[in-house]
Protein backbone atom coordinates (compact mmCIF):
# COMPACT_ATOMS: atom_id res chain seq x y z
CA UNK A 1 0.00 0.00 0.00
CA UNK A 2 1.21 3.50 -0.80
CA UNK A 3 1.76 5.84 2.12
CA UNK A 4 -0.06 9.19 1.71
CA UNK A 5 0.98 12.21 3.83
CA UNK A 6 -0.42 15.73 3.98
CA UNK A 7 1.26 18.93 5.18
CA UNK A 8 0.60 20.14 8.70
CA UNK A 9 -0.93 23.28 7.15
CA UNK A 10 -3.79 21.18 5.76
CA UNK A 11 -4.20 19.49 9.13
CA UNK A 12 -5.11 22.89 10.59
CA UNK A 13 -8.19 23.02 8.33
CA UNK A 14 -9.26 19.42 7.92
CA UNK A 15 -8.41 16.14 9.62
CA UNK A 16 -6.02 14.37 7.23
CA UNK A 17 -3.64 12.02 9.00
CA UNK A 18 -1.11 10.01 7.01
CA UNK A 19 -2.52 6.70 5.83
CA UNK A 20 -1.72 3.64 3.76
CA UNK A 21 -3.89 3.38 0.65
CA UNK A 22 -4.25 1.03 -2.33
CA UNK A 23 -4.10 2.56 -5.79
CA UNK A 24 -2.19 2.23 -9.06
CA UNK A 25 -2.23 5.97 -9.81
CA UNK A 26 -2.24 9.21 -7.87
CA UNK A 27 -5.94 9.62 -8.77
CA UNK A 28 -6.89 6.18 -7.45
CA UNK A 29 -4.91 6.76 -4.27
CA UNK A 30 -6.47 10.16 -3.63
CA UNK A 31 -9.95 8.86 -4.42
CA UNK A 32 -9.43 6.22 -1.73
CA UNK A 33 -8.43 8.95 0.74
CA UNK A 34 -11.41 11.11 -0.27
CA UNK A 35 -13.76 8.14 0.21
CA UNK A 36 -12.80 8.28 3.89
CA UNK A 37 -12.71 12.08 4.08
CA UNK A 38 -14.80 13.84 1.42
CA UNK A 39 -14.16 17.29 2.88
CA UNK A 40 -10.45 17.01 2.02
CA UNK A 41 -11.20 16.85 -1.73
CA UNK A 42 -12.00 20.57 -1.94
CA UNK A 43 -8.63 21.50 -0.46
CA UNK A 44 -6.73 19.39 -3.01
CA UNK A 45 -8.79 19.40 -6.21
CA UNK A 46 -10.69 22.13 -8.05
CA UNK A 47 -14.28 21.80 -9.29
CA UNK A 48 -13.07 19.98 -12.43
CA UNK A 49 -11.14 17.39 -10.45
CA UNK A 50 -7.73 18.83 -11.31
CA UNK A 51 -5.02 19.57 -8.79
CA UNK A 52 -5.46 23.08 -7.39
CA UNK A 53 -2.97 25.67 -8.58
CA UNK A 54 -1.16 26.01 -5.25
CA UNK A 55 -1.04 22.32 -4.42
CA UNK A 56 1.84 20.06 -5.38
CA UNK A 57 2.10 16.30 -5.05
CA UNK A 58 5.33 14.34 -4.86
CA UNK A 59 5.55 10.60 -5.48
CA UNK A 60 8.75 9.05 -4.21
CA UNK A 61 10.38 12.47 -4.01
CA UNK A 62 9.48 13.62 -7.54
CA UNK A 63 6.70 16.06 -8.47
CA UNK A 64 3.87 14.52 -10.45
CA UNK A 65 3.64 15.37 -14.14
CA UNK A 66 -0.11 15.01 -14.77
CA UNK A 67 -1.87 17.71 -12.72
CA UNK A 68 -5.18 17.23 -14.58
CA UNK A 69 -5.88 13.49 -14.63
CA UNK A 70 -3.42 12.59 -11.85
CA UNK A 71 -2.41 9.52 -13.84
CA UNK A 72 1.15 9.26 -12.50
CA UNK A 73 1.91 5.70 -11.40
CA UNK A 74 2.03 4.63 -7.78
CA UNK A 75 3.47 1.38 -6.43
CA UNK A 76 2.69 -0.48 -3.24
CA UNK A 77 5.83 1.02 -1.66
CA UNK A 78 5.36 4.60 -2.93
CA UNK A 79 5.33 7.61 -0.65
CA UNK A 80 2.89 10.31 -1.74
CA UNK A 81 3.25 13.77 -0.25
CA UNK A 82 0.51 16.35 -0.76
CA UNK A 83 1.62 19.91 -0.08
CA UNK A 84 -0.27 23.18 -0.20
CA UNK A 85 1.69 26.39 -0.77
CA UNK A 86 1.24 29.21 1.68
CA UNK A 87 0.77 32.75 0.45
CA UNK A 88 0.64 36.15 2.00
CA UNK A 89 3.16 38.36 3.68
N, C-alpha and C positions, 0 to 999 in steps of 0.2 A: 504494500500500500504506500502511496506517495504521502509525504508529510507536508501539510499545508500550514503556513504561519502567516500571521497578519501583524502589521506594525502596532506598537503600543498606542499610537495616535488613534487608530481605528477603535481600539479597545475602549477609549474614552467615550465613544459615541454608541457603540453597539457591542454586545457580548460576542467575541469571536476568538475563542481560544484555539491554539494550535490543535490540529487533529490529523489522524491518518485516514486517507480516503482512497477508494478505488477509482480509477479512471485512466483511459489511454491517451487523453488529450487534456490540455488546460481547461477547455470548456466542460468536458465530462467531470473533471475533478471539482471545478467550481460549482457546477450544477448539483453535485452531491453535497457540497457544503451548504449551498442555498436551500436544499431540501430540508436541512436541519435548522436553518436560520434564514428565512426569507427576507427579513429586514436588511440583512447585510448586502443583498444584491444591489440595492439602490446606491450604496456607497462605492461599489466596484464597477458596475456597468451602467451605461446610459439607457435611455428609453428604447434604443434599437438593439440592445444586447451587446454593444461594443464596449471595450474597456474605456473608462472615463479618461479624459485628457490628462489629468494630473495623477493618474494611477499607473504604476509600473509593476510588472510581474517578472520575477526571475525564476527560471527552472534550472536547478543545478548550477547556480551562479551566473547564468547568462540571461540577458533580457529576452523575452519572447519576441518573435518576429511578427506574428499575426495578431494584431490588436483588434481586428474586427470579428473574425470567426473563432479566435482562440484555439486554433487547430494544432499548435505546437505539441509535439509528443511528450508524454510523461511515462516513466517506467515505475515499477513497483518500489524502486529505491530512490526515486526522485525527491528532491526538496523544492517545494514551491513557496516563494516568498512574495506576498502581496504588500506593496508599499504605496502609501498615498503621500504626495508631496504637500508640504506646508507652504502657505503663502502669507504675505503680510509683512509688516515691518516693525 
